[in-house]
Amino acid sequence: MPEGPSVRKFHHLTSPFVGQQVVKTGGSSKKLNPASFQSLWFQDTQVHGKKLFLRFDPDEETKSPSNNPLPEPLRKGETKKEAGDLKQTLGPDSQNISDQCSQSGSGDNDSECLGGDSPAGGAQRWLQVSFGLFGSVWVNEFSRAKKANKRGDWRDPIPRLVLHFSSGRFLAFYNCQMSWSSSPVVQPTSDILSEKFHRGQALEALGQEQPVCYTLLDQRCFSGLGNIIKNEALYRAGIHPLSLGSLLSPRQLEVLVDHVVEFSTDWLQGKFQGRQNHTQIYQKEQCPAGHQVRKEAFGPPGGFQRLTWWCPQCQPRLPPDEPEQAQLS
């Protein structure tokens, strides 16, 4: 699924539509009837980790977006090349946070219980959008097939939801799940791209007696962090993905958090500047030092397993004499 930087770009694409009325709808969604959006006013948009929240009201109101999607270093470049908004955007107290992570073991499968298919009215006015693997948001154009399917057909992807606005412009949402909610589910202290991201909580969570690759993907501790960021941050920090956080030094944990934030911020900035994301280990056969890269699926017992790339030379296992395949029981 799209990671934090991609969803923040989706937020940036939807923000100009705030204050406009939906005049026409379409899409293939069966859980939410696209026609239920007809005549609603799009009043606000928020982002948290990998989730996008859109507020719709039956009546017109004057309301500005309530949170800025960009960290301070990126705001100056937010308005650069506005024409790029019309293009495709491709494709998560400190003790409490630590306790939540240790109880999770759920990888980055972070679904929450929300309202079902009720229209935006009464208390349920926020639409939560969770994107799938190839989820995306398009503005004023539709996605086109890039290759033939298994049957040889060149069929364009079908949008899950299309919203046409009073301005004559439209938004198209692809490969996503949508649910109504009474309010956004937001915890800025765990959002890796938020100005309120709490390093102390992140360090405490990483220091648990479990592989750091499990903790990194827990959206309650690192909202917006996905498999690409996980692999890249661990490699750049020189840490084996199965290293127990409790065996790493405070300095190692600090460096790991530094690389999480640095890589994520650079990725987001690249999206606004038209730069392609550069990875050093993810889906590579050799690391930058020329060593053979290993690949295997890791995850908590009974939980979601995610493919992990690492270099045994650049990322030694701690303790070094422990078998490479050892897993926590």
Secondary structure, 3 states (H helix, E strand, C coil): CCCHHHHHHHHHHHHHHCCEEEEEEECCCCCCCHHHHCCCEEEEEEEECCEEEEEEECCCCCCCCCCCCCCHHHHCCCCCCHHHHHCCECCCCHHHHHHHHHHHCCCCCCCCCCECCCCCECCECEEEEEEEEEEEEEECCCCCCCCCCCCCCCCCCCCCEEEEECCCCEEEEEEEEEEEECCCCCCHHHECCCCCCCHHHHHHHHCCCCEHHHHHCCCCCCECCCHHHHHHHHHHHCCCCCCEHHHCCHHHHHHHHHHHHHHHHHHHHHHHHCCCCCCCCCCCCECCCCCECEEEEECCCCCCCEEEEECCCCCCCCCCCCCCCCCCC
